[in-house]
């Protein structure tokens, strides 16, 4: 498959309407976001990185839980909407930092161990599969020991399950979906255990906790 590109700026105006629709693509959207924040232990004083923040819904959910949140996205129009939402929280609420980053999964502008949690929803499937291991490694790099990585996304148990879904659902486009039977052993090699919970036929929440200080280092690329 030729690498796909997306015009995220073009999506910005309609995105919140899409995710609040009754389509299976975004079914249980709010529950998925809430579960990601819960399994990542997002709470008061935690430093949280939201990758592919889009219009900021997940980031603002973390903020409401008392966390200090940074949201990254490659779309300035998406980030503009996120900043407008943040203003609506009131002058007394701390505002998340929303930053434009061209490749937010693959080139994170932060030192090692900066964040207590790294989260993402409905964004990882835009990363070509041959680059996904590097994306996971980069997310783990900025995660502090004992911190959690959590994602909610279009994910499948296997390539066979993905093919079945593509044939069953006409609206489902062929993209770079993560597969549990590939992601789990990849994380095992990095010293983490993947946990997963299915929300719809096409949507899962997955998470893992980074080893505490003193565990083995991440293998070299």
Secondary structure, DSSP 8 states (H G I E B T S, - for coil): -------HHHHHHHHHHHHTSS-GGGTTHHHHHHHHHHHTT--TT-EEEEET-TTSHHHHHHHHTT-EEEEEES-HHHHHHHHHHHHTT-TTS---EEEE-TTTTT---S-TT-EEEEEEES-GGGS-HHHHHHHHHHHHHTEEEEEEEEEEEEEESSHHHHHHHHHH-TT------EEHHHHHHHHHHTT---EEEEEETTEEEEEEE---TTS------
